[in-house]
Amino acid sequence: MSDLDREVREKLQRLESIEARLTHHEKTTRLGLIWLTVLAFAVLVLLGYYIIHL
C-alpha cells in the first residue's frame, strides 16, 4: 500500500506544481492583455486627436 500512497503523493505534487505554473501564466497573460488594451486605447485617442485636427 505504501508504494501506491507514494505514487499518488508524487502525482499530486506534480499536479500542484502544474497548477501553480498555470496560475502564474494566467496572471502574466492577464497583465499583458491589460497593458495591450491600455496601449490600444492610447493609440486610438491619439489617432482621433490627429484626425480631428486635420
N, C-alpha and C positions, 0 to 999 in steps of 0.2 A: 504494500500500500504506500510506503514512503516514496518509492520511485515515481508512482503516479502523482502523489502530492507535490513532489519536487518538480515534475514536468509541468503540472498545472500552474505552480507558482512562477516558473520561468516564463511560461506563455503569458501569464497575467502581467508580469513585469515588462515583457516586450510590448504588450498591448498598451500599457500605461505610457511607455516611452513613445510609442507611435502617436497616441492621443495628445501627449504634451507637445510633440513636434507639430502636429496638425493645428493645435491651438495657437502656437507661435506663428505659423504660416498664415493662419486666418487673421490674426491681429495685424501682421505686416501687410497683408493684402488689403485689408480694410483701410489702413492708414494711407497706403499708396493710392487707393481709389479716391479717398477724401482729398488728397493733395491734387490729383489729376482733375477732380471736379472743380476745385478752387482755381486752378490754373486755367481751365477751360472757361470758367465764368469770367475771369480777368481778361482773357483774350477776347471774349465776346463783348465785354464792356468797352475795351479799347477799340475794337473794330467798329462798334456802334458810335463811339465818340468820333472816330476818324470819318465815318460815312456822314454823320450829321454836319460836320464842319467842312465838307466838300462844297 
